C-alpha cells in the first residue's frame, strides 16, 4: 500500500487508490470511534492517513481535521520518550517516531491552511523543528514551502516578504538533487511574483513595474515546468492553469487558451473533477475575452455541471460560474 500510494498519487490514479483504501479499512479501523482495532495500532496510523487524504480530495474539511487531530495526538504519545532526549542520543526507532509526528503535524497544518485557520502556522513550525532535530532536510524543506504558501494565501497571515523568504529557504534546503520539489518551489515563487503584480496594479504602480512582476512570474513558471517529470500530472495541471491566467493579463490570449487547454487535459488525466471544472471555467473566461461566446458558454456550462456534483461543498464556485454564464449570455 505504501508503494502503491506514491505510484498512484504521482500518476493521478485516484479512483484505483480510493478503492484499495476502502477495501482495507474494515481490517484496521474501529467503526464506532475511528480508532485502531486491537493489535492493529501500527498500521492503523497509515490507514488513517490514507483516509484523511482521500477525505481532503472530497473537500470534507471538518472530517479531515477531526481524523488528523486524533492521528497527531496518537503520534505525539508514541514519540513522547524520544522528545525528551537530545537529538544526538536518538536511536533509529525514536527518530522514526519523531518523523511520524512531524509528518502528521505537517498534514494538520495543511488542513488548517485550507480552511484558513491561522493555527496552521504553529503546526508547520513544530513540524519543521522536529524535522531539523532528526536531520530530515527534505521534511524541513516541505514545511518551509508550506509556510511560504500560507503567508501568501491566507488573508489573515498575508505577507509576501515572509512568503518569499520561506519559499527560498525551502529551495535552499532541497538543493540540486530534487528537481520535482525545486519545480514546486519555483512555481510558488511565480505565484508570489503574480501576487506582487496584482497588488501593484491595485495601487496604481507604474506600467514598467507591473510588467516586471508579470514577466518574472511567467519566467518562474516556465522554469518550473522544465523541472517537472512528464507524469507529475497534478503540478502540470496547476502550472499550466497559472500560465493561462498570466498570459491573459499580458494580453496574449492565444497562449492563455493553449495553457488552459493543457490544464484541463492534466486534470482529466488524474480524474480531478473539481480541478477540471476550475480549469474549464478559466478557459471560458479566456474565450469570452476573445469574444468567442459560443465556445465560452460551452466550457462554462460544463464547469457548472461539474461544480454542481459537489453540492454545498461547491457552492461558491457554482454561484461564480452561474454569474459567468449570465455574463456570456448577456453579450
C-alpha positions in Angstrom: 0.0 0.0 0.0 2.8 2.4 0.8 4.4 1.8 -2.6 1.1 2.0 -4.5 0.2 5.2 -2.6 3.2 7.0 -4.1 2.8 5.5 -7.6 -1.0 6.2 -7.8 -0.6 9.7 -6.3 2.2 10.7 -8.7 0.4 9.4 -11.8 -3.1 10.7 -10.8 -4.8 7.3 -10.4 -7.1 8.5 -7.7 -10.0 6.1 -8.3 -7.9 3.0 -8.1 -6.2 4.2 -4.9 -9.6 5.0 -3.2 -10.9 1.6 -4.0 -7.8 -0.1 -2.4 -8.1 2.0 0.8 -11.8 1.3 1.1 -11.1 -2.4 0.9 -8.7 -2.5 3.8 -10.4 0.0 6.2 -12.5 -2.7 8.0 -9.3 -4.6 8.8 -7.8 -1.8 10.8 -10.4 0.8 11.8 -13.0 0.6 14.7 -16.2 1.9 13.0 -17.5 3.2 16.4 -14.7 5.7 17.1 -12.3 5.6 14.1 -9.6 4.2 16.5 -7.5 1.1 15.9 -8.7 -2.4 16.2 -6.8 -4.4 18.9 -3.4 -5.4 17.6 -3.6 -3.1 14.5 -2.3 0.1 16.1 0.8 0.5 14.0 -0.9 0.1 10.6 -3.9 2.0 11.8 -1.9 5.2 11.7 -1.1 4.6 8.0 -4.6 3.7 7.0 -5.9 6.7 8.9 -3.6 8.9 6.9 -4.9 7.4 3.7 -8.4 8.1 4.8 -7.6 11.7 5.7 -6.0 12.4 2.3 -9.0 10.9 0.5 -11.4 13.0 2.6 -9.4 16.1 1.6 -9.9 15.3 -2.0 -13.6 15.2 -1.4 -13.3 18.5 0.4 -14.7 17.3 3.7 -12.6 19.6 5.7 -14.2 19.1 9.2 -13.9 15.3 9.0 -10.3 15.6 7.8 -9.3 17.9 10.6 -11.0 15.6 13.2 -9.3 12.4 11.9 -5.9 14.2 11.6 -6.1 15.7 15.1 -6.6 12.1 16.5 -3.7 10.9 14.5 -1.4 13.8 15.7 -2.2 13.0 19.3 -1.6 9.3 18.8 1.8 10.0 17.2 2.7 12.5 20.0 2.1 9.9 22.6 4.3 7.4 20.8 7.1 9.9 20.3 6.9 11.1 24.0 10.1 9.3 25.2 12.1 10.4 22.1 11.1 14.0 22.5 12.6 14.1 26.0 16.1 13.1 24.7 18.8 15.2 22.9 18.9 14.6 19.1 22.4 13.1 19.3 21.1 10.3 21.6 18.2 9.2 19.5 18.1 5.7 18.2 16.5 4.8 14.8 13.2 3.8 16.3 13.0 7.0 18.2 13.8 9.0 15.1 11.1 7.3 13.2 8.5 8.1 15.9 9.5 11.8 15.7 9.4 11.7 12.0 5.8 10.3 12.1 4.8 13.1 14.4 6.4 15.7 12.2 4.6 14.3 9.1 1.2 14.2 10.9 1.7 17.8 12.1 2.5 18.9 8.6 -0.7 17.4 7.3 -2.7 19.0 10.1 -1.1 22.3 9.1 -2.2 21.8 5.5 -5.8 21.0 6.5 -6.0 24.1 8.7 -4.4 26.2 6.0 -7.1 25.1 3.5 -9.8 26.2 5.9 -7.9 29.5 6.5 -7.0 28.9 10.1 -4.0 30.8 11.5 -3.3 27.8 13.7 -1.7 26.2 10.6 1.5 28.2 11.3 2.4 26.6 14.7 1.6 23.1 13.3 4.0 23.8 10.4 6.6 25.4 12.7 6.6 22.4 15.1 6.9 20.0 12.2 9.8 21.9 10.8 11.6 22.0 14.1 11.1 18.2 14.6 12.5 17.5 11.1 15.5 19.6 11.8 16.1 17.8 15.1 16.3 14.4 13.3 18.2 15.8 10.3 15.4 15.3 7.8 16.3 18.1 5.4 13.6 17.2 2.8 10.9 17.2 5.6 12.1 20.6 6.8 12.1 21.9 3.2 8.5 20.8 2.8 7.5 22.7 5.9 9.3 25.8 4.8 7.4 25.6 1.4 4.1 25.2 3.2 4.8 28.2 5.4 5.6 30.2 2.3 2.3 29.2 0.8 0.4 30.1 4.0 1.9 33.6 4.2 0.9 34.2 0.6 -2.6 32.6 0.5 -4.2 33.3 3.9 -5.7 36.8 4.2 -5.1 36.9 8.0 -1.4 36.0 7.5 -0.7 37.6 4.2 2.9 38.9 4.0 4.6 38.4 0.6 8.1 39.1 2.0 7.6 36.3 4.6 6.2 34.1 1.9 9.2 34.6 -0.4 11.7 34.2 2.4 10.2 30.8 3.4 10.0 29.6 -0.2 13.6 30.5 -0.9 14.6 28.7 2.3 12.8 25.6 1.0 14.6 25.9 -2.3 17.9 26.1 -0.5 17.1 23.0 1.6 16.1 20.9 -1.4 19.4 21.7 -3.1 20.1 20.4 -6.6 19.0 16.8 -6.1 15.3 17.2 -6.0 14.1 18.7 -9.4 10.4 18.0 -8.8 10.4 19.7 -5.5 12.5 22.5 -6.8 10.0 22.9 -9.6 7.2 23.3 -7.0 9.3 26.0 -5.2 9.8 27.9 -8.4 6.1 27.6 -9.1 5.3 29.1 -5.7 7.8 31.9 -6.3 6.0 32.5 -9.6 2.7 32.8 -7.7 4.3 35.3 -5.3 5.5 37.4 -8.2 2.0 37.3 -9.6 0.5 38.4 -6.3 3.0 41.3 -6.3 1.7 42.2 -9.7 -1.9 42.2 -8.5 -1.0 44.4 -5.5 0.9 46.8 -7.7 -2.0 47.0 -10.2 -4.4 47.7 -7.4 -2.3 50.5 -6.0 -1.7 52.1 -9.4 2.0 51.4 -9.7 3.9 52.4 -13.0 3.4 50.2 -16.0 7.0 49.1 -16.1 6.7 47.8 -12.6 3.6 45.8 -13.4 5.4 44.3 -16.5 8.4 43.4 -14.4 6.3 41.3 -12.0 4.4 39.6 -14.8 7.5 38.8 -16.7 9.1 37.4 -13.6 6.1 35.2 -12.8 6.0 33.8 -16.4 9.7 33.1 -16.2 9.5 31.2 -12.9 6.5 29.1 -14.0 8.2 28.2 -17.3 11.4 27.3 -15.4 9.3 25.2 -13.0 7.6 23.3 -15.9 11.0 22.4 -17.2 11.9 20.6 -14.0 8.7 18.6 -13.7 8.6 15.0 -14.8 6.1 14.1 -17.6 3.9 12.1 -15.2 3.6 14.8 -12.4 0.1 15.5 -13.7 -1.2 17.4 -10.7 1.6 20.0 -10.7 1.5 20.2 -14.5 -2.3 21.0 -14.3 -1.7 23.7 -11.8 1.2 25.4 -13.5 -0.5 25.4 -16.9 -3.5 26.9 -15.3 -1.5 29.7 -13.8 0.3 30.4 -17.0 -3.0 30.7 -18.7 -4.1 33.3 -16.2 -0.7 35.1 -16.6 -0.9 35.3 -20.4 -4.4 36.7 -20.1 -3.0 39.5 -18.1 -0.3 40.1 -20.7 -2.9 40.2 -23.4 -1.6 37.1 -25.2 -4.9 35.3 -25.3 -3.8 32.6 -27.8 -1.1 31.4 -25.3 -3.6 31.7 -22.5 -6.0 29.4 -24.2 -3.2 26.9 -25.0 -2.2 26.6 -21.4 -5.8 26.4 -20.1 -6.4 23.5 -22.6 -3.3 21.8 -21.2 -4.6 22.3 -17.7 -7.9 20.7 -18.5 -6.1 17.7 -20.1 -4.0 17.1 -17.0 -6.9 17.4 -14.6 -8.9 14.9 -16.6 -5.9 12.5 -16.7 -6.0 12.4 -12.9 -9.8 12.4 -12.7 -9.9 15.5 -10.6 -13.4 16.7 -11.3 -13.1 19.9 -9.2 -9.8 20.8 -10.8 -11.2 20.2 -14.3 -14.2 22.3 -13.5 -12.0 25.2 -12.4 -9.8 24.9 -15.5 -12.8 24.9 -17.7 -14.1 28.0 -16.0 -10.8 29.7 -16.6 -10.9 28.6 -20.3 -14.4 30.1 -20.6 -13.1 33.4 -19.3 -10.3 33.4 -21.8 -12.6 32.6 -24.6 -15.0 35.3 -23.5 -12.2 37.8 -23.7 -11.6 36.9 -27.3 -15.3 37.3 -28.0 -15.8 33.6 -28.7 -19.0 33.5 -26.8 -20.4 30.2 -28.0 -17.3 28.3 -27.1 -17.1 30.2 -23.8 -20.6 29.2 -22.9 -19.9 25.5 -23.7 -16.9 25.5 -21.3 -18.8 27.4 -18.6 -21.8 25.2 -18.6 -19.6 22.1 -18.5 -17.8 23.6 -15.5 -21.1 24.4 -13.8 -22.2 20.7 -14.1 -19.0 19.5 -12.5 -19.2 22.0 -9.7 -22.8 21.1 -9.0 -21.7 17.5 -8.5 -20.1 18.7 -5.2 -23.4 20.1 -3.8 -23.0 22.5 -1.0 -19.2 22.0 -1.0 -19.0 23.7 -4.4 -21.5 26.4 -3.5 -19.1 29.4 -4.0 -17.8 28.2 -7.4 -21.4 27.3 -8.5 -22.5 30.8 -7.8 -19.5 32.4 -9.5 -19.9 30.2 -12.6 -23.6 31.0 -12.9 -22.6 34.6 -12.9 -20.1 34.0 -15.6 -22.7 32.2 -17.7 -25.1 35.1 -17.3 -22.3 37.5 -18.4 -21.6 35.4 -21.5 -25.3 35.2 -22.5 -25.8 38.9 -21.7 -23.4 39.8 -24.5 
